[in-house]
Amino acid sequence: MLRRTQPRQVQVAKVDANQKSALQRWLYSRSTAFVLLLAYITMVAVFAIMSPYFFTIRNILNTGNNVAYIGLMAAPQTLLIIGGGLDLSVAAVAGFAGVLLSILVKNGVDIWIGIVVVLLVGCLVGLINGFIVTRLSINPLIATLGMLYMIEGLALVLTGGLSQPLSAPGFSFLGSGRILGIPVPLLMMLIVFMLLGWILERTRFGRFVYAVGGNASASRLAGIPVDSVLIRLYVLSGLSGALSGVLLASMLGASAPKTASGALLTVIAAVIFGGTSLAGGRGTVWGTLLAVLILGTLNNGLVLLNVSSFWQTFIQGVVLLLAVWFDQLRSRSVGE
């Protein structure tokens, strides 16, 4: 009798634990989103009072447009960190993508074919990152940091450290065009967030991402292809870096090896500040979206108030430290 009842008791205990974990994750994500939304509304109200130019349709759309390339990198980075990975090379890939595209166009390649080539190169970089992390078992921080220097160095070699002009018929529409009055970069960012949000919340792959980030060893025992999941996430991150580089080149009409190097910390800060745990297994893309908007609004408000760019850099560092601190507090609150 005892031998028959014990497995059932164990199964019931596992079901209760899983339900409790799911409930904790649901409450965690909703509470984080609520706090971020409240912070965003408060920030908008303060800047609207302090500057008459802040709360206008034009400024709001411009703010969203300016952070679009950040959001394009932050959304896939969210999935990667939830899955237990990290990609420090994504901003370097963005710079390299713009450089490579300008070189291809300069040598007679059609701009749209060049974009496809650049996006494939971004996927290749992500694939290499995934291979190094999963097959060679190198820490993601070290692996992607090494890739950052390699990609950035290659871009410098190809250009001599100089910016490259880039113009082609119709190409500027990606960076400055509008559809129904909404900037194209902002629309691209929102579409990417909605797509990845759906994948994370509604598909089996999304459940795999949470499982792998929560406990990779247990996921392997459960039959989840851990290495395959991580490699796909790194490929997605590399693709996002290349797409951001193309978008930046279109917005600026030129490319440079380090055009997005300053965006890396902002991307990581947005993901962490948005509620994604550095330990993996917890987070949402919606929290990241709110964090991207908060950071963009903060920067926009400081510019309108004529705050020195040096102080803006200092404040970004403070925000990054606060984001990590909040992540630790959240982890303790859920007993991680």
C-alpha positions in Angstrom: 0.0 0.0 0.0 2.7 2.4 0.9 4.7 1.7 -2.2 1.6 2.5 -4.3 0.7 5.8 -2.5 4.2 7.3 -2.3 4.5 8.0 -6.1 1.1 9.6 -6.2 2.1 11.8 -3.3 5.3 12.8 -5.0 3.3 13.6 -8.2 0.8 15.7 -6.3 3.7 17.5 -4.6 5.3 18.2 -8.0 2.1 19.5 -9.4 1.6 21.8 -6.5 5.1 23.1 -6.8 4.7 23.7 -10.5 1.4 25.6 -9.9 3.1 27.6 -7.2 6.0 28.5 -9.4 3.7 29.5 -12.3 1.7 31.7 -9.9 4.8 33.3 -8.5 6.0 34.0 -12.1 2.6 35.5 -13.0 2.5 37.8 -10.0 6.2 38.7 -10.5 5.7 39.8 -14.1 2.4 41.7 -13.3 3.8 43.5 -10.3 7.0 44.5 -12.2 4.9 45.8 -15.2 2.7 47.8 -12.8 5.7 49.5 -11.1 7.3 50.3 -14.4 4.1 51.7 -15.8 3.6 53.9 -12.7 7.2 55.1 -13.0 6.7 55.9 -16.7 3.5 57.9 -16.1 5.2 59.8 -13.2 8.2 60.6 -15.4 6.0 61.9 -18.2 4.1 64.1 -15.8 7.2 65.6 -14.3 8.9 66.4 -17.6 5.6 67.7 -19.0 5.5 70.2 -16.1 9.1 71.2 -16.5 9.2 71.6 -20.3 6.4 72.9 -22.5 8.0 71.1 -25.5 7.9 67.6 -23.9 4.2 66.5 -24.0 3.6 66.9 -27.7 2.7 64.3 -30.3 5.8 65.2 -32.3 8.2 64.8 -29.4 6.5 61.6 -28.2 6.9 60.0 -31.7 10.4 61.2 -32.0 11.3 59.7 -28.6 9.9 56.3 -29.7 11.7 56.6 -33.0 15.0 57.3 -31.3 14.9 54.3 -29.1 13.6 51.9 -31.8 17.1 50.5 -32.5 17.6 49.9 -28.8 14.3 48.1 -28.5 15.1 45.9 -31.5 18.2 44.6 -29.7 16.6 44.5 -26.2 13.6 42.3 -27.2 15.6 39.3 -28.4 18.1 39.9 -25.6 15.3 39.5 -23.1 14.6 36.0 -24.4 18.3 35.1 -24.4 18.7 36.2 -20.8 15.5 34.4 -19.7 17.1 31.3 -21.3 20.2 31.7 -19.2 22.4 33.3 -21.9 23.9 36.8 -22.6 25.2 38.5 -25.7 27.6 41.4 -25.3 28.4 41.5 -29.0 25.0 42.6 -30.2 25.9 46.3 -30.4 29.2 45.5 -32.2 27.2 43.5 -34.7 25.0 46.5 -35.3 28.0 48.6 -36.1 29.6 46.0 -38.3 26.3 45.5 -40.2 26.2 49.1 -41.2 29.8 49.1 -42.3 29.3 45.9 -44.3 26.2 47.2 -46.0 28.0 50.4 -47.0 30.9 48.4 -48.5 28.5 46.2 -50.5 26.6 49.1 -51.9 29.8 50.9 -52.7 30.9 47.9 -54.8 27.7 47.8 -56.8 25.5 45.4 -54.8 21.8 46.4 -54.8 20.8 47.9 -51.4 18.0 45.3 -50.7 20.2 42.4 -51.6 22.9 43.9 -49.4 20.4 44.1 -46.5 19.6 40.4 -46.9 23.3 39.5 -46.9 23.9 41.7 -43.8 21.1 40.0 -41.9 22.4 36.6 -42.8 25.9 37.6 -41.5 24.2 38.7 -38.2 22.6 35.3 -37.9 26.0 33.7 -38.6 27.6 35.6 -35.8 24.9 34.5 -33.5 25.3 30.9 -34.6 29.0 31.1 -33.8 28.3 32.6 -30.4 25.8 29.8 -29.7 28.3 27.2 -30.8 31.0 28.6 -28.5 28.7 28.7 -25.5 27.0 25.4 -25.9 29.6 23.1 -27.6 32.8 24.6 -26.2 31.2 25.3 -22.8 32.7 28.8 -22.6 31.0 31.3 -20.3 28.6 33.5 -22.3 30.1 36.7 -20.8 33.6 35.7 -22.0 32.5 34.2 -25.3 30.4 37.2 -26.4 32.9 39.7 -25.1 35.6 38.1 -27.2 33.2 38.2 -30.2 32.5 41.9 -29.5 36.3 42.7 -29.8 36.6 40.6 -32.9 33.6 42.1 -34.8 34.5 45.6 -33.7 38.1 45.2 -34.7 37.1 43.8 -38.1 34.9 46.8 -38.7 37.7 49.1 -37.9 40.1 47.3 -40.2 37.6 47.5 -43.1 37.0 51.2 -42.7 40.2 52.5 -41.1 38.0 53.8 -38.3 36.2 56.3 -40.6 32.5 56.6 -41.2 31.1 55.5 -44.5 28.4 57.4 -46.5 25.4 55.3 -47.4 22.6 56.3 -49.6 20.3 54.5 -52.0 16.8 55.0 -53.5 14.2 54.2 -51.0 16.6 53.2 -48.3 16.1 56.3 -46.2 12.4 55.3 -45.8 13.4 52.7 -43.2 14.9 55.3 -40.9 12.8 58.4 -41.6 9.6 57.2 -43.3 6.1 57.2 -41.8 3.1 54.9 -42.1 -0.2 56.5 -41.0 1.8 59.2 -39.3 3.8 56.7 -37.2 7.6 56.5 -37.7 8.7 53.2 -39.5 11.4 52.4 -36.9 8.9 52.7 -34.1 6.5 50.4 -36.0 9.3 47.9 -36.6 10.1 47.9 -32.9 6.5 47.3 -31.8 6.0 44.5 -34.3 9.2 42.7 -33.0 8.0 43.1 -29.4 4.5 41.7 -30.2 6.0 38.8 -32.2 8.5 37.8 -29.5 5.9 38.3 -26.8 3.6 35.9 -28.6 6.4 33.4 -29.1 7.4 33.6 -25.4 3.9 33.3 -24.0 2.0 31.2 -26.5 4.4 28.6 -28.0 6.2 25.5 -26.9 9.5 27.2 -27.7 8.7 30.0 -25.3 8.0 27.4 -22.5 11.3 25.8 -23.4 13.1 29.2 -23.0 11.7 29.6 -19.4 12.6 26.0 -18.6 16.1 26.2 -19.8 16.8 29.4 -18.0 15.2 28.1 -14.8 17.2 24.8 -14.7 19.2 23.6 -17.7 20.1 20.3 -16.1 16.5 19.4 -15.3 15.4 20.5 -18.7 17.9 18.1 -20.3 16.5 15.3 -18.2 13.0 16.3 -19.3 14.0 15.9 -22.9 14.2 19.6 -23.8 16.9 20.3 -26.5 18.8 22.8 -24.3 21.7 23.5 -26.7 19.3 23.9 -29.7 17.2 26.4 -27.7 20.2 28.5 -26.8 21.7 28.4 -30.3 18.4 29.7 -31.7 18.3 32.5 -29.2 21.9 33.5 -30.0 21.0 33.5 -33.7 18.0 35.7 -33.0 20.2 38.1 -31.0 22.7 38.3 -33.9 19.9 38.9 -36.3 18.5 41.7 -34.1 22.0 43.4 -34.0 22.2 43.3 -37.8 18.7 44.7 -38.2 19.5 47.5 -35.7 22.6 48.3 -37.7 20.7 48.6 -40.9 18.1 50.8 -39.3 20.8 53.1 -37.8 22.5 53.4 -41.2 19.2 54.4 -42.8 18.5 57.0 -40.0 22.0 58.5 -40.2 22.7 58.1 -43.9 26.1 56.7 -43.0 27.7 53.9 -41.1 30.6 53.8 -38.6 32.3 50.9 -36.8 31.2 52.0 -33.3 27.9 53.7 -34.2 26.0 51.5 -31.7 28.8 50.8 -29.1 27.3 53.1 -26.6 23.9 51.3 -26.8 25.1 48.0 -25.2 24.7 49.1 -21.6 21.4 50.7 -22.4 20.1 47.4 -23.9 21.3 45.4 -20.9 19.9 48.0 -18.5 16.5 47.9 -20.2 16.3 44.1 -20.1 17.2 44.0 -16.4 15.2 47.0 -15.4 12.2 45.5 -17.2 12.1 42.6 -14.8 14.2 39.9 -16.5 16.3 38.1 -14.0 20.0 37.8 -14.7 19.8 34.3 -13.2 17.4 33.3 -16.0 14.0 31.7 -16.0 12.0 34.8 -15.3 11.0 38.0 -17.3 8.8 39.3 -20.1 9.3 41.4 -23.2 6.6 43.8 -22.1 8.6 44.8 -19.1 11.6 45.4 -21.4 9.4 47.5 -23.7 8.3 49.7 -20.8 11.9 50.0 -19.6 13.1 51.0 -23.1 10.4 53.7 -23.2 11.4 54.9 -19.7 15.1 55.2 -20.6 14.3 56.9 -23.9 11.9 59.3 -22.1 14.5 60.1 -19.4 17.1 60.9 -22.0 14.7 63.0 -24.0 13.6 64.9 -21.0 17.1 65.6 -19.9 18.0 67.0 -23.4 15.0 69.3 -23.3 16.0 70.6 -19.9 19.6 71.3 -21.3 21.3 68.8 -19.0 24.9 68.2 -19.9 25.6 65.0 -21.9 28.3 64.2 -19.3 25.6 64.1 -16.6 23.4 62.0 -18.9 26.1 59.4 -19.1 26.5 59.5 -15.3 22.7 59.0 -14.9 22.8 56.0 -17.3 25.3 54.4 -15.0 23.2 55.0 -12.0 20.2 53.5 -13.8 22.2 50.4 -14.6 23.3 50.0 -11.0 19.7 50.5 -9.8 18.5 47.9 -12.4 20.9 45.3 -11.0 19.9 46.1 -7.5 16.2 45.8 -8.2 16.9 42.5 -9.9 18.5 41.2 -6.7 15.6 42.5 -4.6 13.1 40.8 -6.9 15.1 37.5 -6.8 15.1 37.5 -3.0 11.4 38.3 -2.8 10.5 35.2 -4.8 13.0 33.0 -3.0 15.3 32.5 -5.9 
